[in-house]
Amino acid sequence: MTKEEFKREAEAAFSCLPEEFRKNVSNLEIVLDDSAAKSGEALLLGLYSGVPVSERGTFYAGALPDKITLFRKNIESICRNDGEVKREIKKTIIHEIAHHFGMDERTIRKAGF
C-alpha cells in the first residue's frame, strides 16, 4: 500500500467513527510515521501524545494539538494484505482516540481494541 493510500485509509477510518465521538474530538491531529517504533519489545502501531479531553481544564487554552501517530511500517509488517492493513488502521485509530478521551490501556484492550 502506498503512503498516500495509507493516509486515505486513515482518514476514512476516522470518518467511520460514530458522530458522537467525532464531534467531541478536539485539538487533535493524526500523522503518519514510516519509522519502526517499539515500546520495549513490542512494536508500536499507534501512539497518542497529549492531554486527554477528560483531564483538560482552563490551563489547556492555547495548547498545541494533541497527536495520534500511526506507524505505517509496523502496521504493514503485521498484516498479510491490504484488507488486513485497513482493518488494523481502523482498530489502531479507535484505540488511540480512546486514549484521547481518557481511557486507560486496560479498559481499551478489554473493549477489544
Secondary structure as UniProt FT lines:
FT   HELIX           3..15
FT   HELIX           19..22
FT   TURN            23..24
FT   STRAND          28..33
FT   STRAND          38..39
FT   TURN            40..41
FT   STRAND          42..43
FT   STRAND          46..49
FT   HELIX           53..55
FT   HELIX           58..60
FT   TURN            61..62
FT   STRAND          66..71
FT   HELIX           72..77
FT   HELIX           82..100
FT   TURN            101..102
FT   HELIX           105..110
FT   TURN            111..112
//
